[in-house]
Amino acid sequence: MKQLRAIRGMNDLMPEQSPVWQYVEATLSELFGRYGYSEIRTPTLEATQLFSRAVGEATDIVEKEMYTFEDKSGDSVTLRPEGTAGTVRAAIQSNLLIQPQRLWYFGPMFRYERPQKGRLRQFHQFGVEVFGIDGPDIDAEMLVMTARLWRQLGISEHVTLQLNSLGNSDSRAAYRDALVAYLNERREQLDEDSQRRLERNPLRILDSKNTQTQELLVNAPCLLDFLDEESAAHFTQLRELLDASGVKYEINPKLVRGLDYYGKTVFEWVTDSLGAQGTVCAGGRYDGLVEQMGGKPTPAVGFGLGVERLVLMLETLEVLPESLTQQVDAYLVAVGDVQSAALAAAEQLRDELPWLRLQAHCGGGSFKSQMKKADKSGADYALIIGEDEAAHGQITVKYLRSDQQQQTLPLKELAALLQG
């Protein structure tokens, strides 16, 4: 029988990997809480129309990358390829937008892309969305918050903030016309993908990785030259706030992001530590999306951060805390007919020391084999209960990571010793 395997691009998370993920998840959720953001959870499966309306029919995501199928009712449904559309839908549906909201979410997303290092078909994303605040101060807060995250994780020297403004819909339309006119004169020199985008989504040509196309874009019209007055003022104030906060950035006039809903501020935190997959965190302002999806006009801004890519970066740069490799603090060895005493001792210790990560041996075996498992567990202590210890209410402590002499002591004194 053919062995069943995970679907290509959808990875299992093994036990030795999960502590790193737990560390990243705890760091981000705690940080968002410190800035007053609340968690929202939305379904993994949504109506396909949600993404075609929100993300854009002409985007690569909707055109080529979504997992879409009919359910048993014949309705078209899609595994979410990103988190903003579902969050906006939920906020409208639950009438959250009667006042400003600071929200964050975490969960799996799905895109049918070519799997490669740092890019999977099922990936996990943290996202932050703010509704009801239109000033550049909230844009700046998001960027200051992410800068703090990089410092906490020890990677601030390895990421660069790239910043741009897309202006309002009128200024983008004017720029689009100018860009199309410029590129149409050089159409034969464009790569095949850019020729296709010239008809449907010409701003995405600015993202092209094709060398010849990039050379053509050197003298193309500049998006920042087409900004409307309000967007230009918003962008200037944002830069002033970042300057005052000490957050360094680069202006990238070719940064447009791949989703249709963005306007005004867009940004990416990028790194050269991961080869081709250089974007660690990205987002921007999408003031028109709530109204486009049936809600009242509501300014909004947000970003997404891929966990697989962030974990890969932390591992590549070797900045993970050493404590993550240690899963337990103590390993309880039970030798002889002492199962009841061992179980009671373990529960007593868990009551007295809630922080203690204690793994109790189960399944029997010799003293030697249990000590091997204790050592392999990474624990600092082997706590040994044999028949003599059980008969006298004692326990023996063997230090596995130092030369300290082992000792036998009353069980009631063990908590104080470990607390030590």
Disulfide bonds with the S-S distance in Angstrom:
none
